[in-house]
């Protein structure tokens, strides 16, 4: 069953307003569709050929506590660039890869200056909200777009970013609402949460708690930990002492260290994962260790984009890389590159500010553009003087004026006896 919630938002680039929404949760997914207050724009009429070279840098996690998201995100970027370049429609995308790391190893401290020195128009990343917040001022201060496929912290909605920050992942306001209601709908009355102490973890925990308590539940324990921590015995003891019906793990890859001690003392069917740690654990854990556990992450169900993930994996292996085992945020990274290239075409410019001024338009957020779902179709609309409305592999996207997607899906997944997840029934 799918359930729909509609939110209407009017926000300015001063980023001082929040998201207002109504959420009802079912067994598999929640879709948020929104309408940003905006005047319909006339087509630019700027027809003709282009000759643009769009330089993009990536600050995606090759190391750190989200490194498992690096391969699908980097694959999404590279695959999109290959399709754009093959189309030969007046724009060439030149990608330079970089490592964001995390707030513990701080790889971004050397990588961001390196990427900026190459005169990139945009940097895609980071995956972690907390990591992105470490360098957003540095990037947008240089007039460069920062575009994340995976940042979900609500902090970015009101951030003073000079109009240069965008993301294809929705705010945790939505995921928290879905997760909290899912746990309540599963019949749990008390909840414990183990929470990463950063903008992502505490924000998602806040909205999960609000939704769970609004449904009549009670959060009985919420221990936190910091990036770089390697022992979680005290947090696990705190959770178990509170005797909750369910436990939500709002973590990153540290979950691999947390799980062995937790699952020996707590039933797996009462565990809940989130986008930061939902992974195909397989034989990394004993057979059946996670059977029945559930999790959420933004984006269309992997069952709904199987053609895309198959093509993505085939491309990635053809480039000499190992087969992809995770696909989380691969589609969002792919769409980020597509949108940047289309906005560059629409602006007939590779200047960051010019591209940013067109991103809302090409996502369909400013008016009645013509729907299209491939780079070639969208580019031809633009080159003929029309307005393209790109619907991507991650969904319709549809940016509002603060760079947040107003249409998004939160998938709900469940682990089987092989410790692998699939869409919940």
C-alpha positions as CSV (number, residue, x, y, z in Angstrom):
1,X,0.0,0.0,0.0
2,X,1.2,3.5,-0.8
3,X,0.2,6.5,1.1
4,X,0.4,10.1,-0.1
5,X,1.0,13.4,1.7
6,X,0.8,16.8,0.2
7,X,2.8,19.8,1.4
8,X,2.6,23.3,0.2
9,X,5.6,25.5,0.8
10,X,6.6,29.1,0.0
11,X,10.2,29.8,0.8
12,X,12.8,32.4,-0.1
13,X,16.5,32.2,-0.4
14,X,16.8,33.8,3.0
15,X,16.0,30.3,4.1
16,X,14.0,31.2,7.2
17,X,10.9,29.0,6.8
18,X,10.3,25.4,7.5
19,X,8.5,22.5,5.8
20,X,4.9,22.0,6.6
21,X,3.4,18.7,5.7
22,X,0.8,16.1,6.5
23,X,2.0,12.5,6.6
24,X,0.1,9.3,6.7
25,X,2.2,6.1,6.6
26,X,1.4,2.7,5.1
27,X,3.4,-0.4,4.6
28,X,5.8,0.5,1.7
29,X,6.3,4.1,0.8
30,X,5.3,7.7,1.3
31,X,5.3,10.3,-1.4
32,X,5.5,14.0,-0.8
33,X,4.4,16.3,-3.5
34,X,4.6,20.0,-3.2
35,X,3.9,23.2,-5.0
36,X,6.3,26.1,-4.5
37,X,4.8,29.5,-4.9
38,X,6.3,30.8,-8.2
39,X,5.3,32.7,-11.3
40,X,5.3,30.8,-14.5
41,X,8.2,31.7,-16.6
42,X,8.2,32.2,-20.4
43,X,10.6,30.2,-22.5
44,X,13.9,32.0,-22.9
45,X,13.8,31.7,-26.7
46,X,17.5,31.2,-26.6
47,X,17.8,28.7,-29.4
48,X,20.8,27.4,-31.3
49,X,23.9,25.4,-30.6
50,X,26.1,25.5,-27.6
51,X,29.8,24.9,-27.1
52,X,30.2,24.4,-23.3
53,X,32.6,22.5,-21.1
54,X,31.1,22.0,-17.7
55,X,33.7,21.1,-15.0
56,X,32.4,19.2,-12.0
57,X,34.2,18.0,-9.0
58,X,33.0,15.3,-6.6
59,X,33.5,15.3,-2.8
60,X,31.9,11.9,-2.2
61,X,32.9,9.4,0.5
62,X,35.8,7.2,-0.6
63,X,36.9,6.9,3.0
64,X,35.2,7.5,6.3
65,X,31.9,6.3,7.9
66,X,29.9,6.5,4.7
67,X,32.5,5.0,2.4
68,X,30.0,2.3,1.4
69,X,27.9,5.0,-0.4
70,X,30.9,6.1,-2.4
71,X,30.7,3.5,-5.2
72,X,27.0,4.0,-6.2
73,X,27.3,7.8,-6.0
74,X,30.5,8.0,-8.0
75,X,29.0,5.5,-10.5
76,X,25.9,7.7,-10.8
77,X,28.1,10.8,-11.6
78,X,30.3,9.0,-14.1
79,X,27.4,7.3,-15.9
80,X,25.4,10.5,-16.3
81,X,28.5,12.3,-17.6
82,X,29.1,9.5,-20.1
83,X,25.5,9.8,-21.5
84,X,25.7,13.6,-21.7
85,X,29.0,13.5,-23.6
86,X,27.8,10.8,-25.9
87,X,24.7,12.9,-26.8
88,X,27.0,15.6,-28.3
89,X,24.4,18.3,-27.9
90,X,26.7,21.3,-27.1
91,X,28.0,20.5,-23.7
92,X,30.8,18.3,-22.4
93,X,31.0,17.3,-18.8
94,X,34.5,17.0,-17.3
95,X,34.5,15.2,-13.9
96,X,37.3,15.2,-11.3
97,X,36.8,12.8,-8.5
98,X,37.6,13.8,-4.9
99,X,37.1,12.3,-1.4
100,X,34.9,14.0,1.2
101,X,36.0,11.6,4.0
102,X,34.1,12.4,7.2
103,X,34.4,14.8,10.1
104,X,36.9,12.4,11.8
105,X,39.5,12.0,9.0
106,X,38.8,15.4,7.4
107,X,39.7,14.4,3.9
108,X,37.7,17.4,2.7
109,X,40.3,19.8,4.1
110,X,42.7,19.1,1.3
111,X,40.2,17.8,-1.4
112,X,37.9,20.9,-1.5
113,X,40.8,23.4,-2.1
114,X,42.2,21.0,-4.8
115,X,38.8,20.9,-6.6
116,X,38.3,24.6,-6.4
117,X,41.7,25.2,-7.9
118,X,40.5,23.4,-11.0
119,X,37.9,26.1,-11.6
120,X,34.9,23.7,-11.3
121,X,31.4,25.1,-11.7
122,X,30.0,22.7,-9.1
123,X,31.0,20.2,-6.5
124,X,28.8,17.2,-5.9
125,X,28.8,16.1,-2.3
126,X,29.2,15.4,0.4
127,X,27.0,12.4,1.3
128,X,27.0,13.2,5.0
129,X,25.2,16.4,6.1
130,X,27.6,17.0,8.8
131,X,30.5,16.8,6.4
132,X,28.9,19.1,3.9
133,X,28.4,21.7,6.6
134,X,32.2,21.7,7.1
135,X,32.9,23.1,3.6
136,X,29.7,24.7,2.3
137,X,30.9,28.2,3.1
138,X,34.2,27.6,1.3
139,X,32.5,26.3,-1.8
140,X,29.6,28.8,-2.2
141,X,32.0,31.6,-1.2
142,X,33.9,31.0,-4.4
143,X,30.7,31.2,-6.5
144,X,30.6,27.4,-7.0
145,X,27.5,25.3,-6.7
146,X,27.4,22.6,-4.0
147,X,25.0,19.8,-5.0
148,X,24.5,16.9,-2.7
149,X,22.8,13.6,-3.7
150,X,22.4,12.5,-0.1
151,X,22.3,15.4,2.4
152,X,19.0,15.2,4.4
153,X,19.6,17.5,7.4
154,X,17.0,20.2,7.7
155,X,19.8,22.7,8.4
156,X,20.3,23.3,4.7
157,X,16.7,24.5,4.1
158,X,17.5,27.7,6.0
159,X,21.2,27.9,5.3
160,X,22.6,31.2,3.9
161,X,24.2,29.7,0.8
162,X,24.1,32.5,-1.7
163,X,21.5,30.5,-3.7
164,X,24.2,27.9,-4.6
165,X,23.3,24.8,-2.6
166,X,21.0,22.1,-4.0
167,X,20.2,18.5,-3.2
168,X,18.3,15.7,-4.8
169,X,17.5,14.0,-1.4
170,X,14.6,15.3,0.7
171,X,14.9,16.7,4.2
172,X,14.8,14.5,7.2
173,X,11.5,16.1,8.2
174,X,10.0,13.6,5.8
175,X,12.1,10.5,6.6
176,X,11.6,11.0,10.3
177,X,7.9,11.3,9.9
178,X,7.8,8.1,7.9
179,X,10.0,6.2,10.3
180,X,8.3,7.3,13.5
181,X,4.9,6.4,12.1
182,X,6.2,3.1,10.7
183,X,7.4,2.0,14.2
184,X,4.1,3.0,15.8
185,X,2.1,1.3,13.1
186,X,4.0,-1.9,13.7
187,X,2.5,-1.9,17.2
188,X,5.4,-0.6,19.3
189,X,4.7,1.7,22.2
190,X,8.2,2.4,23.5
191,X,11.3,3.3,21.4
192,X,15.0,3.5,22.0
193,X,17.3,5.3,19.6
194,X,21.1,5.1,19.2
195,X,22.0,8.4,17.5
196,X,25.0,9.9,15.7
197,X,25.7,13.2,17.3
198,X,25.8,15.4,14.2
199,X,23.3,17.4,12.2
200,X,22.0,14.4,10.4
201,X,21.7,12.1,13.4
202,X,20.1,14.5,15.8
203,X,17.8,16.0,13.2
204,X,16.5,12.7,12.0
205,X,16.1,11.5,15.6
206,X,14.1,14.7,16.4
207,X,11.6,14.1,13.6
208,X,11.3,10.4,14.3
209,X,10.6,11.1,18.0
210,X,8.0,13.8,17.1
211,X,6.1,11.4,14.8
212,X,6.3,8.4,17.2
213,X,5.1,10.4,20.1
214,X,2.3,12.1,18.1
215,X,1.2,8.5,17.4
216,X,1.0,7.8,21.1
217,X,4.4,6.2,21.7
218,X,7.2,7.1,24.1
219,X,10.9,7.5,23.5
220,X,12.5,5.9,26.6
221,X,16.2,6.2,25.7
222,X,18.3,8.1,23.2
223,X,22.1,7.7,23.8
224,X,24.4,9.4,21.3
225,X,27.9,8.8,20.1
226,X,30.5,10.9,18.1
227,X,32.1,10.3,14.7
228,X,35.3,8.3,15.2
229,X,34.0,6.4,18.3
230,X,34.8,2.7,18.2
231,X,33.1,1.4,21.3
232,X,29.4,1.5,21.9
233,X,29.0,-0.8,24.9
234,X,27.7,2.0,27.2
235,X,25.1,3.2,24.6
236,X,23.9,-0.4,24.1
237,X,23.6,-0.9,27.8
238,X,21.6,2.3,28.2
239,X,19.2,1.2,25.5
240,X,18.7,-2.3,26.8
241,X,18.2,-1.1,30.4
242,X,15.3,1.1,29.2
243,X,13.6,-2.1,27.8
244,X,12.1,-0.5,24.7
245,X,9.7,-2.4,22.3
246,X,11.8,-1.2,19.3
247,X,15.2,0.3,18.7
248,X,16.0,2.7,15.8
249,X,19.7,2.9,14.8
250,X,20.3,6.4,13.4
251,X,23.9,5.8,12.5
252,X,26.4,5.5,9.6
253,X,28.7,2.6,9.0
254,X,29.5,2.3,12.7
255,X,26.4,0.1,12.7
256,X,28.6,-2.8,11.7
257,X,30.4,-2.5,15.1
258,X,27.1,-2.0,17.0
259,X,25.1,-4.9,15.6
260,X,27.0,-7.9,16.9
261,X,26.5,-6.9,20.5
262,X,23.0,-5.6,20.0
263,X,21.4,-8.5,18.1
264,X,22.6,-11.0,20.7
265,X,20.4,-9.3,23.3
266,X,17.5,-7.8,21.2
267,X,15.1,-9.3,18.7
268,X,16.0,-8.4,15.1
269,X,12.4,-7.9,14.0
270,X,12.2,-4.9,16.3
271,X,15.2,-3.1,14.9
272,X,14.9,-0.2,12.4
273,X,17.6,1.2,10.1
274,X,17.8,4.5,8.2
275,X,19.5,5.7,5.0
276,X,22.8,6.2,6.7
277,X,23.2,2.5,7.5
278,X,20.8,0.4,5.4
279,X,23.0,-2.0,3.6
280,X,23.0,-5.5,2.1
281,X,24.9,-7.1,5.1
282,X,24.6,-10.6,3.7
283,X,27.2,-13.0,5.2
284,X,28.8,-10.2,7.2
285,X,26.4,-11.3,9.9
286,X,25.2,-14.8,10.9
287,X,22.4,-16.1,8.8
288,X,19.0,-14.8,9.9
289,X,20.6,-12.2,12.3
290,X,18.6,-9.4,10.8
291,X,15.5,-11.2,9.7
292,X,12.4,-9.0,10.1
293,X,14.3,-5.8,10.7
294,X,13.1,-2.8,8.7
295,X,14.6,0.4,7.4
296,X,13.9,3.5,5.4
297,X,15.7,5.6,2.8
298,X,14.8,8.4,0.4
299,X,14.3,7.5,-3.2
300,X,12.3,5.3,-5.4
301,X,12.3,1.6,-4.5
302,X,15.2,-0.3,-5.9
303,X,12.6,-2.7,-7.3
304,X,11.2,0.3,-9.3
305,X,14.5,1.3,-10.9
306,X,15.9,-2.1,-11.6
307,X,16.6,-1.2,-15.2
308,X,18.6,1.8,-14.1
309,X,20.6,0.0,-11.5
310,X,21.4,-2.8,-14.0
311,X,22.7,-0.3,-16.5
312,X,24.6,1.6,-13.8
313,X,26.3,-1.6,-12.6
314,X,27.1,-2.6,-16.2
315,X,28.6,0.8,-17.0
316,X,30.6,0.8,-13.7
317,X,32.1,-2.6,-14.3
318,X,33.0,-1.7,-17.9
319,X,35.0,1.2,-16.5
320,X,37.2,-1.4,-14.6
321,X,35.4,-1.2,-11.2
322,X,34.1,-4.0,-9.0
323,X,30.4,-4.9,-9.3
324,X,28.2,-2.6,-7.2
325,X,26.7,-4.2,-4.1
326,X,24.9,-1.1,-3.0
327,X,22.8,1.4,-5.0
328,X,21.7,3.9,-2.4
329,X,21.9,7.5,-3.7
330,X,23.3,6.3,-7.1
331,X,20.1,7.6,-8.8
332,X,20.3,10.9,-6.9
333,X,23.9,11.4,-7.9
334,X,23.0,10.6,-11.6
335,X,20.2,13.2,-11.5
336,X,22.4,15.8,-9.9
337,X,24.8,15.7,-13.0
338,X,21.9,15.7,-15.4
339,X,20.3,18.7,-13.8
340,X,23.6,20.7,-13.7
341,X,24.2,20.0,-17.4
342,X,20.6,20.9,-18.4
343,X,20.8,24.1,-16.3
344,X,24.1,25.0,-17.9
345,X,22.6,24.5,-21.4
346,X,19.5,26.6,-20.4
347,X,21.8,29.4,-19.1
348,X,24.3,29.0,-22.0
349,X,26.9,29.4,-19.3
350,X,29.2,27.4,-17.0
351,X,29.3,30.1,-14.3
352,X,28.0,28.8,-11.0
353,X,25.5,31.6,-10.4
354,X,24.1,31.3,-13.9
355,X,23.6,27.6,-13.6
356,X,22.0,27.9,-10.2
357,X,19.6,30.4,-11.6
358,X,18.3,27.8,-14.0
359,X,18.2,24.7,-11.7
360,X,14.8,25.3,-10.4
361,X,13.5,25.8,-13.9
362,X,14.9,22.6,-15.5
363,X,13.6,20.6,-12.5
364,X,10.1,21.8,-13.2
365,X,9.8,24.0,-10.2
366,X,9.1,27.4,-11.8
367,X,6.3,26.7,-14.3
368,X,4.8,24.5,-17.0
369,X,7.9,23.1,-18.6
370,X,7.7,20.2,-21.0
371,X,8.2,16.9,-19.3
372,X,11.3,14.8,-20.3
373,X,13.3,12.0,-18.7
374,X,16.5,11.7,-20.8
375,X,19.3,14.2,-21.3
376,X,18.8,14.1,-25.1
377,X,15.1,14.9,-24.9
378,X,15.5,17.6,-22.4
379,X,18.4,19.2,-24.2
380,X,16.6,19.3,-27.5
381,X,13.7,21.1,-25.8
382,X,16.1,23.7,-24.5
383,X,18.0,24.1,-27.7
384,X,14.7,24.7,-29.5
385,X,13.9,27.5,-27.1
386,X,11.5,25.7,-24.8
387,X,11.6,25.0,-21.1
388,X,12.5,21.4,-20.0
389,X,11.1,19.8,-16.9
390,X,13.4,16.9,-16.1
391,X,12.0,13.9,-14.2
392,X,14.9,11.8,-13.1
393,X,15.8,8.3,-12.0
394,X,15.3,9.3,-8.4
395,X,11.9,10.8,-9.0
396,X,10.3,14.1,-10.2
397,X,12.7,16.2,-8.0
398,X,11.0,19.6,-8.7
399,X,13.2,22.1,-6.7
400,X,11.6,24.9,-4.8
401,X,13.4,28.3,-4.5
402,X,15.7,27.1,-1.7
403,X,17.0,24.1,-3.6
404,X,15.0,21.4,-1.8
405,X,13.1,18.8,-3.8
406,X,9.4,19.2,-3.3
407,X,8.5,15.7,-4.6
408,X,10.1,12.7,-3.0
409,X,9.6,9.1,-2.0
410,X,10.7,7.3,1.1
411,X,11.1,3.6,0.6
412,X,10.4,1.1,3.4
413,X,12.5,-2.1,3.3
414,X,12.7,-5.3,5.3
415,X,15.5,-7.8,5.8
416,X,15.1,-11.5,5.0
417,X,16.9,-14.5,6.4
418,X,19.9,-13.8,4.1
419,X,20.5,-10.4,5.9
420,X,19.6,-8.6,2.6
421,X,16.8,-6.1,2.3
422,X,14.0,-5.7,-0.3
423,X,10.9,-3.5,-0.5
424,X,8.5,-4.3,2.3
425,X,5.2,-5.9,1.3
